[in-house]
C-alpha cells in the first residue's frame, strides 16, 4: 500500500525502529526491495535519487515505483532522494511520489531554508511529506563515491541549535543529520557522534532523524543510532555491491565457451540484493 513519508515515520516511531530506505535505480533493485519487504512483512521506503537520472530517467522508473507500491502488501513510501532543484521535486510530485527530499546542504543556511520552505509548500498540494538535510555527509548517492569514508573533510556535522530553528521555520517532516556517516564505500571504520542525533531529537520535539550513508556501518552502531532516534536509514551502496559481486562470481564460474545471458545475470543480481536488503531490514528493526 502506498503511504506518505510522515505516515511511515510514525510507524517507525511507534515501534522504536528505523525503516530502511533503498534506492530503485533499476527494475532489479525495485524487485529486490519490495520482495524483501513483502517476505519480512516490514514497511519500506522505495526511493530514487536525482543523481541516478543518467542510469534510468525518473519519468520511466517513477510511475513503475508508484504502481508497484500501491500493489504491495506492506506500507511503502515512494520517495525522491537528494532532489537538488525545486523543478526536479515538482516532477516527482507530479508522478505521485509521497515523499521528497530537498538537498540544500551545499547552500548557505538561509538559501537552504528558503528553498526547503518552498518544497514544503509544493508537497502540501499533493499531501506528500518532506525531508531536508542540515549539515553534509560529503558525497552523493551514486554508490561509487570517493574511497575513504573515514576522512572526508567536506563533512559538516549538524548543529542541534540550528536544527531546532530550521525544523520550526521550514515545517519539514524528517531531517537528515550529519553525524559521521559518508555516502559510498568505507575503507576505514566511521566514527559516529550519536549525541548529535539525541540532541537534535531533544530540541525539535522528536523529529524523525534520517541517517544517510548507512552502508558499511556496523550492526552495533546501527542499533545505537536507532536507539538514539534515527527512524529512516538510507542504504544503497552495499546492496548494489552485493548484486555486482554475485554477478561477477556467476560469470566466473561459467564453463569455457558457455554463453552469458543478461537475463540470467540480472536475476542473480536481483536475488543477491534481496537477501542483502533483508539482512539490513532486520538490523534496522532491531530484530538482528
MIDOSE-1310 file (N, C-alpha, C; in nm, 2 decimals, decimal comma, always signed):
residues 288
xxxx	+0,08/-0,12/+0,00/+0,00/+0,00/+0,00/+0,09/+0,12/+0,00; +0,05/+0,22/-0,07/+0,12/+0,35/-0,08/+0,09/+0,44/+0,03; +0,19/+0,48/+0,11/+0,17/+0,58/+0,22/+0,27/+0,69/+0,21; +0,25/+0,79/+0,29/+0,35/+0,91/+0,29/+0,47/+0,88/+0,38
xxxx	+0,57/+0,96/+0,36/+0,69/+0,95/+0,45/+0,65/+0,98/+0,59; +0,56/+1,07/+0,61/+0,52/+1,11/+0,75/+0,45/+0,99/+0,81; +0,36/+0,92/+0,74/+0,29/+0,80/+0,79/+0,39/+0,69/+0,82; +0,49/+0,67/+0,74/+0,58/+0,56/+0,76/+0,68/+0,59/+0,88
xxxx	+0,71/+0,72/+0,90/+0,79/+0,76/+1,01/+0,71/+0,74/+1,14; +0,58/+0,76/+1,14/+0,50/+0,73/+1,26/+0,51/+0,59/+1,30; +0,50/+0,50/+1,20/+0,51/+0,36/+1,22/+0,64/+0,32/+1,29; +0,75/+0,39/+1,23/+0,88/+0,36/+1,29/+0,89/+0,41/+1,43
xxxx	+0,84/+0,53/+1,46/+0,84/+0,59/+1,59/+0,77/+0,50/+1,69; +0,65/+0,46/+1,65/+0,57/+0,38/+1,74/+0,64/+0,25/+1,78; +0,72/+0,19/+1,69/+0,79/+0,07/+1,71/+0,93/+0,09/+1,75; +0,97/+0,21/+1,76/+1,11/+0,25/+1,80/+1,21/+0,17/+1,72
xxxx	+1,19/+0,18/+1,59/+1,28/+0,11/+1,49/+1,31/+0,21/+1,38; +1,39/+0,17/+1,29/+1,42/+0,26/+1,17/+1,37/+0,18/+1,05; +1,31/+0,25/+0,96/+1,26/+0,19/+0,83/+1,37/+0,21/+0,73; +1,40/+0,10/+0,66/+1,51/+0,11/+0,55/+1,46/+0,18/+0,43
xxxx	+1,55/+0,26/+0,38/+1,51/+0,34/+0,26/+1,61/+0,30/+0,15; +1,57/+0,23/+0,04/+1,65/+0,17/-0,05/+1,63/+0,23/-0,19; +1,73/+0,26/-0,26/+1,72/+0,32/-0,40/+1,68/+0,21/-0,50; +1,59/+0,25/-0,59/+1,55/+0,17/-0,70/+1,61/+0,23/-0,83
xxxx	+1,73/+0,20/-0,85/+1,80/+0,26/-0,97/+1,78/+0,18/-1,09; +1,71/+0,07/-1,08/+1,67/-0,02/-1,20/+1,56/-0,11/-1,15; +1,50/-0,18/-1,24/+1,39/-0,27/-1,21/+1,43/-0,38/-1,12; +1,56/-0,43/-1,13/+1,60/-0,54/-1,04/+1,61/-0,50/-0,90
xxxx	+1,66/-0,38/-0,87/+1,67/-0,33/-0,74/+1,53/-0,30/-0,68; +1,44/-0,25/-0,76/+1,30/-0,23/-0,72/+1,24/-0,37/-0,68; +1,25/-0,47/-0,76/+1,20/-0,60/-0,73/+1,27/-0,66/-0,60; +1,39/-0,63/-0,58/+1,47/-0,68/-0,47/+1,41/-0,62/-0,34
xxxx	+1,39/-0,49/-0,34/+1,35/-0,42/-0,22/+1,21/-0,46/-0,18; +1,11/-0,45/-0,28/+0,97/-0,49/-0,25/+0,96/-0,63/-0,22; +1,04/-0,72/-0,28/+1,04/-0,86/-0,25/+1,08/-0,89/-0,10; +1,19/-0,82/-0,06/+1,24/-0,83/+0,08/+1,14/-0,78/+0,18
xxxx	+1,08/-0,67/+0,15/+0,98/-0,61/+0,24/+0,86/-0,70/+0,26; +0,81/-0,76/+0,14/+0,70/-0,85/+0,15/+0,72/-0,97/+0,22; +0,84/-1,03/+0,20/+0,88/-1,16/+0,27/+0,89/-1,14/+0,42; +0,94/-1,02/+0,47/+0,96/-0,99/+0,61/+0,84/-0,92/+0,67
xxxx	+0,75/-0,88/+0,59/+0,63/-0,80/+0,63/+0,67/-0,68/+0,71; +0,77/-0,60/+0,65/+0,82/-0,48/+0,70/+0,78/-0,36/+0,61; +0,75/-0,25/+0,67/+0,73/-0,12/+0,59/+0,86/-0,09/+0,53; +0,86/-0,02/+0,42/+0,98/+0,02/+0,35/+0,96/+0,15/+0,27
xxxx	+1,08/+0,21/+0,25/+1,08/+0,33/+0,17/+1,16/+0,30/+0,04; +1,09/+0,32/-0,07/+1,15/+0,29/-0,21/+1,18/+0,43/-0,27; +1,31/+0,45/-0,29/+1,35/+0,59/-0,33/+1,43/+0,59/-0,46; +1,44/+0,71/-0,52/+1,51/+0,73/-0,64/+1,59/+0,86/-0,62
xxxx	+1,72/+0,86/-0,64/+1,80/+0,98/-0,63/+1,81/+1,06/-0,76; +1,82/+1,19/-0,75/+1,83/+1,27/-0,88/+1,96/+1,23/-0,95; +2,06/+1,20/-0,88/+2,19/+1,16/-0,95/+2,18/+1,03/-1,02; +2,07/+0,95/-1,00/+2,06/+0,83/-1,08/+1,99/+0,85/-1,21
xxxx	+1,96/+0,97/-1,24/+1,89/+1,01/-1,37/+1,97/+0,95/-1,49; +2,10/+0,96/-1,50/+2,17/+0,90/-1,61/+2,15/+0,75/-1,63; +2,12/+0,68/-1,52/+2,10/+0,54/-1,53/+1,97/+0,50/-1,58; +1,86/+0,57/-1,53/+1,73/+0,55/-1,58/+1,65/+0,67/-1,55
xxxx	+1,57/+0,73/-1,64/+1,50/+0,85/-1,62/+1,39/+0,84/-1,51; +1,37/+0,95/-1,44/+1,27/+0,95/-1,33/+1,13/+0,92/-1,40; +1,11/+0,98/-1,51/+0,98/+0,96/-1,58/+0,95/+0,82/-1,62; +1,06/+0,74/-1,64/+1,04/+0,60/-1,67/+1,02/+0,51/-1,55
xxxx	+1,11/+0,52/-1,45/+1,11/+0,44/-1,33/+1,00/+0,48/-1,23; +0,98/+0,62/-1,22/+0,88/+0,67/-1,12/+0,75/+0,61/-1,12; +0,68/+0,61/-1,24/+0,54/+0,55/-1,24/+0,54/+0,40/-1,20; +0,65/+0,33/-1,24/+0,65/+0,19/-1,20/+0,67/+0,18/-1,05
xxxx	+0,75/+0,26/-0,99/+0,76/+0,26/-0,84/+0,63/+0,28/-0,77; +0,56/+0,38/-0,82/+0,43/+0,42/-0,76/+0,33/+0,30/-0,78; +0,32/+0,25/-0,90/+0,23/+0,14/-0,93/+0,26/+0,01/-0,84; +0,38/-0,02/-0,83/+0,42/-0,14/-0,75/+0,40/-0,12/-0,60
xxxx	+0,42/+0,01/-0,56/+0,40/+0,04/-0,42/+0,25/+0,02/-0,38; +0,16/+0,06/-0,47/+0,02/+0,05/-0,45/-0,02/-0,10/-0,44; +0,04/-0,18/-0,51/+0,01/-0,33/-0,51/+0,07/-0,40/-0,39; +0,17/-0,34/-0,32/+0,24/-0,41/-0,22/+0,15/-0,44/-0,10
xxxx	+0,19/-0,55/-0,03/+0,11/-0,59/+0,09/+0,16/-0,52/+0,21; +0,26/-0,44/+0,21/+0,32/-0,37/+0,32/+0,31/-0,22/+0,29; +0,32/-0,14/+0,39/+0,33/+0,01/+0,37/+0,46/+0,05/+0,29; +0,44/+0,12/+0,19/+0,55/+0,16/+0,10/+0,54/+0,31/+0,08
xxxx	+0,65/+0,39/+0,11/+0,66/+0,53/+0,07/+0,75/+0,53/-0,05; +0,70/+0,60/-0,16/+0,78/+0,63/-0,28/+0,84/+0,77/-0,26; +0,97/+0,77/-0,25/+1,04/+0,89/-0,20/+1,15/+0,94/-0,30; +1,16/+1,07/-0,32/+1,27/+1,12/-0,40/+1,38/+1,16/-0,31
xxxx	+1,50/+1,10/-0,34/+1,62/+1,12/-0,25/+1,71/+1,22/-0,32; +1,76/+1,31/-0,24/+1,86/+1,41/-0,29/+1,81/+1,49/-0,41; +1,69/+1,54/-0,40/+1,64/+1,63/-0,50/+1,72/+1,76/-0,49; +1,78/+1,80/-0,60/+1,87/+1,92/-0,59/+1,81/+2,05/-0,64
xxxx	+1,70/+2,03/-0,71/+1,63/+2,15/-0,76/+1,48/+2,14/-0,74; +1,42/+2,25/-0,72/+1,27/+2,25/-0,70/+1,20/+2,20/-0,82; +1,25/+2,22/-0,94/+1,19/+2,17/-1,06/+1,19/+2,02/-1,06; +1,30/+1,96/-1,01/+1,30/+1,81/-1,01/+1,21/+1,76/-0,90
xxxx	+1,19/+1,83/-0,79/+1,10/+1,79/-0,69/+0,96/+1,79/-0,75; +0,93/+1,89/-0,82/+0,79/+1,90/-0,88/+0,76/+1,79/-0,98; +0,86/+1,74/-1,05/+0,85/+1,63/-1,14/+0,81/+1,50/-1,06; +0,88/+1,48/-0,95/+0,85/+1,36/-0,87/+0,70/+1,37/-0,81
xxxx	+0,67/+1,49/-0,76/+0,53/+1,50/-0,71/+0,42/+1,48/-0,81; +0,45/+1,52/-0,93/+0,35/+1,50/-1,04/+0,34/+1,36/-1,08; +0,44/+1,28/-1,05/+0,44/+1,13/-1,08/+0,37/+1,06/-0,97; +0,34/+1,12/-0,85/+0,27/+1,06/-0,74/+0,36/+1,02/-0,63
xxxx	+0,49/+1,07/-0,62/+0,57/+1,04/-0,51/+0,51/+1,09/-0,38; +0,52/+1,01/-0,27/+0,46/+1,05/-0,15/+0,56/+1,11/-0,05; +0,68/+1,12/-0,09/+0,78/+1,18/-0,01/+0,89/+1,25/-0,10; +0,94/+1,36/-0,06/+1,05/+1,42/-0,14/+1,16/+1,47/-0,04
xxxx	+1,28/+1,46/-0,08/+1,39/+1,52/-0,01/+1,45/+1,64/-0,08; +1,45/+1,76/-0,02/+1,52/+1,87/-0,08/+1,66/+1,87/-0,02; +1,76/+1,86/-0,10/+1,90/+1,86/-0,05/+1,97/+2,00/-0,09; +1,96/+2,09/+0,01/+2,03/+2,22/+0,00/+2,15/+2,22/+0,09
xxxx	+2,21/+2,11/+0,12/+2,32/+2,10/+0,22/+2,44/+2,17/+0,17; +2,46/+2,20/+0,04/+2,58/+2,27/-0,01/+2,55/+2,42/-0,01; +2,43/+2,46/+0,01/+2,40/+2,60/+0,01/+2,42/+2,67/+0,14; +2,40/+2,80/+0,15/+2,40/+2,87/+0,28/+2,28/+2,83/+0,36
xxxx	+2,28/+2,85/+0,49/+2,17/+2,81/+0,57/+2,04/+2,88/+0,52; +2,06/+3,01/+0,49/+1,94/+3,09/+0,45/+1,88/+3,04/+0,32; +1,96/+3,01/+0,22/+1,91/+2,96/+0,10/+1,85/+2,82/+0,11; +1,92/+2,74/+0,19/+1,86/+2,60/+0,21/+1,73/+2,61/+0,28
xxxx	+1,71/+2,70/+0,38/+1,58/+2,72/+0,44/+1,48/+2,77/+0,35; +1,51/+2,87/+0,27/+1,42/+2,93/+0,18/+1,37/+2,83/+0,08; +1,45/+2,75/+0,02/+1,41/+2,65/-0,08/+1,34/+2,54/-0,02; +1,38/+2,50/+0,11/+1,31/+2,39/+0,18/+1,16/+2,43/+0,21
xxxx	+1,14/+2,56/+0,24/+1,01/+2,61/+0,27/+0,92/+2,60/+0,14; +0,98/+2,63/+0,03/+0,91/+2,62/-0,10/+0,88/+2,47/-0,13; +0,97/+2,38/-0,10/+0,94/+2,24/-0,12/+0,83/+2,19/-0,03; +0,82/+2,24/+0,09/+0,71/+2,20/+0,18/+0,58/+2,25/+0,13
xxxx	+0,58/+2,37/+0,07/+0,45/+2,43/+0,02/+0,41/+2,35/-0,11; +0,51/+2,31/-0,19/+0,48/+2,23/-0,31/+0,42/+2,09/-0,27; +0,48/+2,03/-0,17/+0,44/+1,89/-0,13/+0,30/+1,90/-0,06; +0,27/+2,01/+0,00/+0,14/+2,02/+0,07/+0,02/+2,01/-0,03
xxxx	+0,05/+2,05/-0,15/-0,06/+2,04/-0,26/-0,10/+1,90/-0,30; -0,01/+1,81/-0,28/-0,04/+1,67/-0,31/-0,05/+1,58/-0,19; -0,02/+1,63/-0,07/-0,03/+1,55/+0,05/+0,10/+1,48/+0,08; +0,21/+1,51/+0,01/+0,34/+1,44/+0,03/+0,41/+1,50/+0,14
xxxx	+0,51/+1,43/+0,19/+0,59/+1,47/+0,31/+0,73/+1,52/+0,26; +0,80/+1,59/+0,34/+0,93/+1,65/+0,30/+1,04/+1,61/+0,40; +1,15/+1,57/+0,35/+1,27/+1,55/+0,42/+1,37/+1,66/+0,37; +1,45/+1,71/+0,46/+1,56/+1,81/+0,43/+1,68/+1,77/+0,50
xxxx	+1,79/+1,83/+0,46/+1,92/+1,80/+0,51/+1,99/+1,92/+0,57; +2,05/+1,91/+0,69/+2,12/+2,01/+0,75/+2,26/+1,95/+0,79; +2,37/+2,02/+0,75/+2,50/+1,95/+0,76/+2,53/+1,89/+0,63; +2,64/+1,81/+0,62/+2,67/+1,75/+0,50/+2,75/+1,62/+0,52
xxxx	+2,70/+1,51/+0,45/+2,77/+1,38/+0,45/+2,89/+1,38/+0,36; +2,90/+1,48/+0,27/+3,02/+1,50/+0,19/+3,02/+1,43/+0,05; +2,93/+1,33/+0,02/+2,93/+1,27/-0,11/+2,79/+1,25/-0,15; +2,77/+1,19/-0,27/+2,63/+1,17/-0,32/+2,60/+1,02/-0,34
xxxx	+2,47/+1,00/-0,37/+2,42/+0,86/-0,37/+2,45/+0,78/-0,50; +2,57/+0,78/-0,55/+2,60/+0,71/-0,67/+2,64/+0,57/-0,64; +2,69/+0,55/-0,52/+2,74/+0,42/-0,48/+2,89/+0,40/-0,50; +2,95/+0,49/-0,59/+3,09/+0,48/-0,62/+3,16/+0,57/-0,52
xxxx	+3,13/+0,70/-0,53/+3,19/+0,79/-0,43/+3,34/+0,80/-0,42; +3,39/+0,88/-0,33/+3,53/+0,88/-0,30/+3,56/+0,76/-0,22; +3,68/+0,73/-0,21/+3,72/+0,60/-0,14/+3,71/+0,60/+0,01; +3,77/+0,70/+0,07/+3,80/+0,70/+0,21/+3,68/+0,76/+0,29
xxxx	+3,59/+0,67/+0,34/+3,47/+0,72/+0,41/+3,50/+0,77/+0,55; +3,62/+0,75/+0,60/+3,65/+0,79/+0,73/+3,73/+0,93/+0,74; +3,77/+0,98/+0,63/+3,85/+1,11/+0,63/+3,80/+1,21/+0,53; +3,67/+1,22/+0,52/+3,61/+1,32/+0,43/+3,60/+1,45/+0,49
xxxx	+3,69/+1,54/+0,44/+3,70/+1,68/+0,50/+3,58/+1,77/+0,46; +3,50/+1,72/+0,37/+3,38/+1,80/+0,33/+3,26/+1,78/+0,43; +3,27/+1,69/+0,52/+3,16/+1,67/+0,62/+3,14/+1,80/+0,70; +3,01/+1,83/+0,73/+2,98/+1,93/+0,82/+2,87/+1,87/+0,92
xxxx	+2,91/+1,86/+1,04/+2,82/+1,80/+1,14/+2,70/+1,89/+1,16; +2,58/+1,83/+1,19/+2,46/+1,91/+1,21/+2,47/+1,98/+1,35; +2,44/+2,10/+1,35/+2,43/+2,18/+1,48/+2,29/+2,17/+1,53; +2,27/+2,11/+1,65/+2,13/+2,09/+1,70/+2,06/+2,22/+1,72
xxxx	+2,13/+2,33/+1,77/+2,06/+2,45/+1,78/+2,01/+2,51/+1,65; +2,09/+2,49/+1,55/+2,05/+2,54/+1,42/+1,94/+2,45/+1,36; +1,94/+2,32/+1,39/+1,84/+2,23/+1,35/+1,70/+2,26/+1,41; +1,70/+2,31/+1,53/+1,58/+2,35/+1,60/+1,51/+2,46/+1,52
xxxx	+1,59/+2,56/+1,49/+1,53/+2,68/+1,41/+1,49/+2,63/+1,27; +1,57/+2,55/+1,21/+1,54/+2,50/+1,07/+1,41/+2,42/+1,07; +1,39/+2,33/+1,16/+1,27/+2,25/+1,17/+1,15/+2,33/+1,19; +1,16/+2,43/+1,29/+1,04/+2,51/+1,32/+1,00/+2,60/+1,21
xxxx	+1,10/+2,66/+1,14/+1,07/+2,75/+1,03/+1,03/+2,68/+0,90; +1,08/+2,57/+0,88/+1,05/+2,50/+0,75/+0,93/+2,42/+0,75; +0,89/+2,35/+0,86/+0,78/+2,27/+0,86/+0,80/+2,13/+0,80; +0,93/+2,08/+0,80/+0,96/+1,95/+0,74/+0,91/+1,84/+0,83
xxxx	+0,91/+1,72/+0,77/+0,86/+1,60/+0,84/+0,97/+1,51/+0,89; +1,09/+1,53/+0,83/+1,21/+1,44/+0,87/+1,33/+1,52/+0,84; +1,44/+1,50/+0,92/+1,56/+1,58/+0,90/+1,68/+1,48/+0,89; +1,75/+1,49/+0,77/+1,87/+1,42/+0,75/+1,99/+1,49/+0,83
xxxx	+2,05/+1,42/+0,92/+2,15/+1,48/+1,00/+2,29/+1,42/+0,97; +2,39/+1,50/+0,97/+2,53/+1,46/+0,96/+2,59/+1,43/+1,09; +2,62/+1,31/+1,12/+2,68/+1,27/+1,25/+2,80/+1,17/+1,23; +2,86/+1,17/+1,11/+2,98/+1,09/+1,10/+2,97/+0,99/+0,99
xxxx	+2,86/+0,97/+0,92/+2,85/+0,87/+0,81/+2,89/+0,94/+0,68; +2,91/+0,86/+0,58/+2,95/+0,91/+0,45/+2,89/+0,83/+0,34; +2,85/+0,89/+0,23/+2,80/+0,81/+0,12/+2,91/+0,74/+0,05; +2,88/+0,62/+0,00/+2,98/+0,54/-0,08/+3,05/+0,43/+0,01
xxxx	+3,16/+0,39/-0,04/+3,23/+0,28/+0,02/+3,32/+0,33/+0,14; +3,31/+0,25/+0,25/+3,40/+0,28/+0,37/+3,53/+0,20/+0,36; +3,64/+0,27/+0,36/+3,77/+0,19/+0,37/+3,82/+0,19/+0,52; +3,77/+0,28/+0,60/+3,80/+0,28/+0,74/+3,67/+0,29/+0,82
xxxx	+3,68/+0,25/+0,94/+3,56/+0,25/+1,03/+3,51/+0,39/+1,06; +3,38/+0,42/+1,03/+3,33/+0,55/+1,06/+3,32/+0,58/+1,21; +3,35/+0,70/+1,25/+3,34/+0,74/+1,39/+3,21/+0,83/+1,41; +3,11/+0,77/+1,47/+2,98/+0,83/+1,47/+2,95/+0,90/+1,60
xxxx	+2,89/+1,02/+1,59/+2,86/+1,10/+1,71/+2,71/+1,09/+1,74; +2,67/+1,00/+1,82/+2,53/+0,98/+1,84/+2,46/+1,09/+1,92; +2,54/+1,16/+1,99/+2,49/+1,27/+2,07/+2,43/+1,38/+1,98; +2,48/+1,39/+1,85/+2,41/+1,48/+1,76/+2,27/+1,44/+1,74
xxxx	+2,24/+1,31/+1,72/+2,11/+1,26/+1,70/+2,02/+1,29/+1,82; +2,07/+1,25/+1,94/+2,00/+1,27/+2,06/+1,96/+1,42/+2,08; +2,06/+1,51/+2,06/+2,03/+1,65/+2,09/+1,94/+1,71/+1,98; +1,95/+1,67/+1,86/+1,85/+1,71/+1,76/+1,71/+1,67/+1,79
xxxx	+1,69/+1,54/+1,83/+1,56/+1,50/+1,87/+1,51/+1,58/+1,99; +1,60/+1,60/+2,09/+1,55/+1,67/+2,21/+1,51/+1,81/+2,19; +1,57/+1,88/+2,09/+1,53/+2,03/+2,07/+1,43/+2,05/+1,96; +1,39/+1,94/+1,89/+1,30/+1,96/+1,78/+1,17/+1,88/+1,80
xxxx	+1,14/+1,86/+1,92/+1,01/+1,78/+1,95/+1,01/+1,65/+1,89; +1,13/+1,58/+1,89/+1,15/+1,44/+1,84/+1,12/+1,43/+1,69; +1,17/+1,52/+1,61/+1,15/+1,50/+1,46/+1,23/+1,37/+1,42; +1,17/+1,29/+1,33/+1,24/+1,17/+1,29/+1,37/+1,21/+1,22
xxxx	+1,48/+1,15/+1,27/+1,62/+1,18/+1,21/+1,65/+1,07/+1,11; +1,70/+1,12/+1,00/+1,74/+1,03/+0,88/+1,89/+1,01/+0,88; +1,93/+0,89/+0,86/+2,07/+0,85/+0,85/+2,11/+0,82/+0,71; +2,18/+0,91/+0,65/+2,24/+0,89/+0,51/+2,37/+0,82/+0,52
xxxx	+2,42/+0,76/+0,42/+2,55/+0,69/+0,42/+2,54/+0,57/+0,51; +2,43/+0,50/+0,51/+2,41/+0,39/+0,60/+2,49/+0,26/+0,57; +2,53/+0,25/+0,44/+2,60/+0,12/+0,41/+2,74/+0,12/+0,48; +2,78/+0,00/+0,52/+2,91/-0,02/+0,58/+2,92/+0,01/+0,73
xxxx	+2,81/+0,05/+0,79/+2,81/+0,08/+0,93/+2,79/-0,05/+1,01; +2,85/-0,07/+1,12/+2,84/-0,19/+1,20/+2,70/-0,21/+1,25; +2,67/-0,34/+1,28/+2,54/-0,37/+1,34/+2,52/-0,30/+1,47; +2,63/-0,29/+1,55/+2,62/-0,23/+1,68/+2,59/-0,08/+1,67
xxxx	+2,66/-0,02/+1,57/+2,63/+0,13/+1,55/+2,50/+0,16/+1,49; +2,45/+0,07/+1,41/+2,31/+0,08/+1,36/+2,21/+0,08/+1,48; +2,23/-0,02/+1,57/+2,14/-0,03/+1,68/+2,15/+0,10/+1,77; +2,27/+0,15/+1,79/+2,28/+0,27/+1,88/+2,22/+0,39/+1,81
xxxx	+2,23/+0,40/+1,68/+2,17/+0,51/+1,60/+2,02/+0,50/+1,61; +1,96/+0,38/+1,60/+1,81/+0,37/+1,61/+1,77/+0,40/+1,76; +1,84/+0,36/+1,85/+1,81/+0,39/+1,99/+1,82/+0,54/+2,02; +1,91/+0,60/+1,95/+1,93/+0,75/+1,97/+1,82/+0,83/+1,91
xxxx	+1,74/+0,77/+1,81/+1,63/+0,84/+1,75/+1,63/+0,84/+1,60; +1,72/+0,77/+1,53/+1,72/+0,76/+1,38/+1,60/+0,67/+1,35; +1,52/+0,72/+1,25/+1,39/+0,65/+1,21/+1,39/+0,61/+1,06; +1,49/+0,66/+0,99/+1,50/+0,63/+0,84/+1,65/+0,61/+0,81
xxxx	+1,68/+0,50/+0,75/+1,82/+0,47/+0,72/+1,83/+0,45/+0,57; +1,91/+0,53/+0,50/+1,93/+0,52/+0,36/+2,04/+0,42/+0,34; +2,02/+0,32/+0,25/+2,11/+0,21/+0,22/+2,10/+0,18/+0,08; +2,22/+0,19/+0,01/+2,22/+0,15/-0,13/+2,35/+0,09/-0,18
xxxx	+2,46/+0,15/-0,14/+2,59/+0,11/-0,20/+2,62/-0,04/-0,18; +2,60/-0,09/-0,05/+2,64/-0,23/-0,03/+2,54/-0,33/-0,08; +2,41/-0,28/-0,09/+2,31/-0,36/-0,16/+2,35/-0,37/-0,31; +2,39/-0,26/-0,37/+2,43/-0,26/-0,51/+2,56/-0,35/-0,53
xxxx	+2,65/-0,34/-0,44/+2,77/-0,42/-0,44/+2,74/-0,57/-0,43; +2,65/-0,60/-0,34/+2,61/-0,74/-0,33/+2,56/-0,80/-0,46; +2,48/-0,73/-0,53/+2,44/-0,77/-0,66/+2,55/-0,78/-0,76; +2,64/-0,68/-0,76/+2,75/-0,69/-0,85/+2,85/-0,80/-0,82
xxxx	+2,88/-0,83/-0,70/+2,97/-0,94/-0,66/+2,91/-1,07/-0,71; +2,78/-1,09/-0,69/+2,72/-1,21/-0,73/+2,72/-1,23/-0,88; +2,70/-1,13/-0,95/+2,71/-1,14/-1,10/+2,85/-1,17/-1,14; +2,95/-1,11/-1,08/+3,09/-1,14/-1,11/+3,12/-1,29/-1,09
xxxx	+3,07/-1,34/-0,98/+3,10/-1,48/-0,94/+3,03/-1,57/-1,04; +2,91/-1,53/-1,07/+2,83/-1,61/-1,16/+2,90/-1,63/-1,30; +2,95/-1,52/-1,35/+3,02/-1,52/-1,48/+3,15/-1,60/-1,47; +3,22/-1,58/-1,35/+3,35/-1,65/-1,33/+3,33/-1,80/-1,34
xxxx	+3,22/-1,85/-1,29/+3,20/-2,00/-1,28/+3,14/-2,06/-1,40; +3,11/-1,98/-1,50/+3,06/-2,04/-1,63/+3,17/-2,12/-1,70; +3,13/-2,23/-1,76/+3,23/-2,31/-1,83/+3,28/-2,24/-1,96; +3,40/-2,27/-2,00/+3,45/-2,21/-2,12/+3,36/-2,22/-2,24
xxxx	+3,34/-2,12/-2,31/+3,25/-2,11/-2,43/+3,10/-2,11/-2,39; +3,07/-2,12/-2,27/+2,93/-2,12/-2,23/+2,88/-1,97/-2,24; +2,76/-1,96/-2,30/+2,71/-1,82/-2,33/+2,67/-1,75/-2,20; +2,68/-1,62/-2,20/+2,64/-1,54/-2,09/+2,51/-1,46/-2,13
xxxx	+2,40/-1,49/-2,05/+2,28/-1,43/-2,08/+2,25/-1,32/-1,98; +2,21/-1,20/-2,03/+2,19/-1,09/-1,94/+2,07/-1,12/-1,85; +1,97/-1,19/-1,90/+1,85/-1,22/-1,82/+1,89/-1,30/-1,70; +1,99/-1,39/-1,72/+2,03/-1,48/-1,61/+2,11/-1,40/-1,50
xxxx	+2,20/-1,31/-1,55/+2,28/-1,24/-1,45/+2,20/-1,13/-1,38; +2,10/-1,08/-1,45/+2,02/-0,98/-1,38/+1,94/-1,04/-1,27; +1,89/-1,16/-1,29/+1,81/-1,23/-1,19/+1,90/-1,27/-1,07; +2,03/-1,31/-1,10/+2,12/-1,35/-1,00/+2,15/-1,22/-0,91
xxxx	+2,17/-1,11/-0,98/+2,20/-0,99/-0,90/+2,08/-0,94/-0,82; +1,96/-0,96/-0,88/+1,84/-0,92/-0,81/+1,82/-1,00/-0,68; +1,84/-1,13/-0,69/+1,82/-1,22/-0,57/+1,92/-1,19/-0,46; +2,05/-1,16/-0,50/+2,15/-1,13/-0,41/+2,12/-1,00/-0,34
xxxx	+2,07/-0,90/-0,41/+2,03/-0,77/-0,35/+1,92/-0,79/-0,25; +1,82/-0,88/-0,29/+1,71/-0,90/-0,20/+1,76/-0,96/-0,06; +1,85/-1,05/-0,07/+1,90/-1,11/+0,06/+1,97/-1,01/+0,14; +2,05/-0,92/+0,07/+2,12/-0,81/+0,14/+2,03/-0,71/+0,21
xxxx	+1,92/-0,68/+0,14/+1,82/-0,59/+0,19/+1,75/-0,65/+0,31; +1,72/-0,78/+0,30/+1,65/-0,84/+0,42/+1,74/-0,84/+0,54; +1,87/-0,86/+0,52/+1,96/-0,86/+0,64/+1,96/-0,72/+0,70; +1,97/-0,61/+0,61/+1,97/-0,48/+0,66/+1,84/-0,44/+0,73
xxxx	+1,73/-0,48/+0,67/+1,60/-0,45/+0,74/+1,59/-0,51/+0,88; +1,64/-0,63/+0,90/+1,63/-0,69/+1,03/+1,71/-0,61/+1,13; +1,83/-0,56/+1,09/+1,91/-0,48/+1,17/+1,85/-0,35/+1,21; +1,79/-0,28/+1,11/+1,73/-0,16/+1,13/+1,61/-0,17/+1,23
xxxx	+1,54/-0,29/+1,22/+1,42/-0,31/+1,31/+1,46/-0,36/+1,44; +1,59/-0,37/+1,47/+1,65/-0,42/+1,60/+1,61/-0,57/+1,62; +1,59/-0,64/+1,50/+1,55/-0,78/+1,51/+1,67/-0,87/+1,49; +1,78/-0,81/+1,47/+1,90/-0,89/+1,45/+2,02/-0,82/+1,51
